[in-house]
Amino acid sequence: MKADLAPHLVILIICSGIIAAALIITPTKTDISYLKIGSIPLPDICIFHNLTGLPCPGCGLSRSIVAAAHGEIINSFSHHRLGLLTLVYILLQFVFRLGWILFPKYELRFSRTGKYIDRGIIGLAVLFGLNWILTLSKIALST
């Protein structure tokens, strides 16, 4: 294996794990704040929310991605506005990294496309920041 394949393999493994977990975990309804594997509830581990009582930028993202992976799009949006978009980004990264590893003779084509996919994380981060500001402003206005 060439040394420059290592970062692609790491990202591929991470994306594979997220996709597999999203398919294994049972989606929850809007009013339930925890995920389940079968009938076993998973612990809520948002440290920011537990310490401050405020939602973090990613609060509800896991539930949203799980719902989107199971085709529950409306439920996905009710947990987090950017869950579906995040899942699409993860799937794009998965396909890109898999292609890079499996088809090395198309490395130049993949590197061109990969620049846009990799830059997408910046746009996603900006959207997360804006979404968080919107969420916090709604909480501030309701109190």
For each residue, the residues with C-beta under 8 A, 3 or more apart:
1: 5 6 9
2: 5 104
3: 6
4: 7 8
5: 1 2 8 9 100 101
6: 1 3 9 10
7: 4 10 11
8: 4 5 11 12 97 100 101
9: 1 5 6 12 13 97 101
10: 6 7 13 14
11: 7 8 14 15 93 97
12: 8 9 15 16 94 97 98 101
13: 9 10 16 17
14: 10 11 17 18
15: 11 12 18 19 90 91 93 94 97
16: 12 13 19 20 94
17: 13 14 20 21
18: 14 15 21 22 65 90
19: 15 16 22 23 69 90 91 94
20: 16 17 23 24
21: 17 18 24 25 66
22: 18 19 25 65 66 68 69 70 87
23: 19 20 69 70
24: 20 21 37
25: 21 22 35 36 37 42 62 66
26: 35 36 37 38 66
27: 63 66 67 70 72 75
28: 32 33 34 35 36 63 66 67 79
29: 32 75
30: 75 78 79
31:
32: 28 29
33: 28 44 63
34: 28 41 42 43 44
35: 25 26 28 41 42 62 63 66
36: 25 26 28 39 40 41 42
37: 24 25 26 40 42
38: 26
39: 36
40: 36 37
41: 34 35 36
42: 25 34 35 36 37
43: 34
44: 33 34 49 50
45:
46: 49 50 55 56 58 59
47: 50 51
48: 51 52 54 55 56 59
49: 44 46 52 53 54 55 56 59
50: 44 46 47
51: 47 48
52: 48 49
53: 49
54: 48 49 136 139
55: 46 48 49 59 60 132 135 136 139
56: 46 48 49 59 132
57: 128 129 131 132
58: 46 61 62 80 128
59: 46 48 49 55 56 80
60: 55 63 64 79 80 83
61: 58 64 65 79 80 82 83 86
62: 25 35 58 65 66
63: 27 28 33 35 60 66 67 79 80 83
64: 60 61 67 68 76 77 79 80 82 83 84 86
65: 18 22 61 62 68 69 76 83 86 87 90
66: 21 22 25 26 27 28 35 62 63 69 70
67: 27 28 63 64 70 72 73 75 76 79 83
68: 22 64 65 71 72 73 76 83 84 87
69: 19 22 23 65 66 87
70: 22 23 27 66 67
71: 68
72: 27 67 68 75 76
73: 67 68 76 77 84
74: 77 78
75: 27 29 30 67 72 78 79
76: 64 65 67 68 72 73 79 80 83 84
77: 64 73 74 80 81 83 84
78: 30 74 75
79: 28 30 60 61 63 64 67 75 76 83
80: 58 59 60 61 63 64 76 77 83 131
81: 77 131
82: 61 64 85 86 124 127 128 131
83: 60 61 63 64 65 67 68 76 77 79 80 86 87
84: 64 68 73 76 77 87 88
85: 82 88 89 124 127
86: 61 64 65 82 83 89 90 124
87: 22 65 68 69 83 84 90 91
88: 84 85 91 92
89: 85 86 92 93 117 120 121 124
90: 15 18 19 65 86 87 93 94
91: 15 19 87 88 94 95
92: 88 89 95 96 117 120
93: 11 15 89 90 96 97 117
94: 12 15 16 19 90 91 97 98
95: 91 92 98 99
96: 92 93 99 100 110 113 114 117
97: 8 9 11 12 15 93 94 100 101
98: 12 94 95 101 102
99: 95 96 102 103 106 110
100: 5 8 96 97 103 104 107 110 114
101: 5 8 9 12 97 98 104
102: 98 99
103: 99 100 106 110
104: 2 100 101 107
105:
106: 99 103 109 110
107: 100 104 110 111
108: 111 112
109: 106 112 113
110: 96 99 100 103 106 107 113 114
111: 107 108 114 115
112: 108 109 115 116
113: 96 109 110 116 117
114: 96 100 110 111 117 118
115: 111 112 118 119
116: 112 113 119 120
117: 89 92 93 96 113 114 120
118: 114 115 121
119: 115 116 122 123
120: 89 92 116 117 123 124
121: 89 118 124 125
122: 119 125 126
123: 119 120 126 127
124: 82 85 86 89 120 121 127 128
125: 121 122 128 129
126: 122 123 129 130
127: 82 85 123 124 130 131
128: 57 58 82 124 125 131 132
129: 57 125 126 132 133
130: 126 127 133 134
131: 57 80 81 82 127 128 134 135
132: 55 56 57 128 129 135 136
133: 129 130 136 137
134: 130 131 137 138
135: 55 131 132 138 139
136: 54 55 132 133 139 140
137: 133 134 140 141
138: 134 135 141 142
139: 54 55 135 136 142 143
140: 136 137 143
141: 137 138
142: 138 139
143: 139 140
